Amino acid sequence: MNSQFKTIALIGKHKNPEIAAPLLSLAQYLQAKHYQIHLDHLTALHICSDQYPVMTLEEIGQQSDLAIVMGGDGTMLNIARMLAADDVPLIGINQGRLGFLTDLSVDTMYETLDVMLSGQFITERRMLLHAEVFRDDISVFSSLAFNDVVLYRGMSSGMIEFEVQVNDEYVNTLRSDGLIVATPTGSTAYALSSGGPILHPGLDLIALVPVCPHTLSNRPVVIGPESSVQIRMNSCTNVRINCDSHAYFDLELPDKIVIRRFPQTVRLLHPVNHSYYRMLREKLGWSEFP
């Protein structure tokens, strides 16, 4: 073994029975090449394996040189948030169709990983958002988001109304079904389906994308990475925010949401032939003809 990565953590999609066989096979393959292998504790519990040392995500962040995540983009989103503060590099393996974040295939993972672990890979840094809710000037909720922070109406049938400020400067009062505050990574997720722009992941930018606005002239706005977004609720019946569709919080009047770029970034590793534009063509069906 001649690699900068000595200790490798393996993390699988939670409660997916199809993960066990390829993940254990990968663990055996890497161990045979003299890498020190650890399993995430939830992964080990689910696949019922006691063959390898088990670590919590906190311990993985402190002790691992690399984390390999097997699952879909949703799994990678969750793990990336958890490990970003420790700057652990991440490689994503997808069992099904290749994802936006998990771009290695199970079918070719051994050959691809051999090349990457020898030092031939592309490093990509991606930004995160930090969202915090204040109620009477007291912080009552906070979470990181890799894709987006979404303000939306819950079971209510009516629109919600809120005021948007950027760096304490009034932007507008919006009546809509919600607002998406997205990173470049999240620009190809919910924001894209709501008419937002595609932002290259190498950029540090924040997109504000209204969801079904009452006034059609309300269009997406892209702001700089040092911007602070403040959202003040004017109506608050069944209104929630979520971060990456993972962490949820129910809002009340007069709650204020503050969203900023998180200081740390996510470090993704890709094969040397990785192409963001090729991935867009494949995932979005560009250049296809009937």
Order of alpha helices (4+ residues) and beta strands (2+ residues): beta-alpha-beta-alpha-beta-alpha-beta-alpha-beta-beta-alpha-beta-beta-beta-beta-beta-beta-alpha-beta-beta-beta-beta-beta-beta-alpha
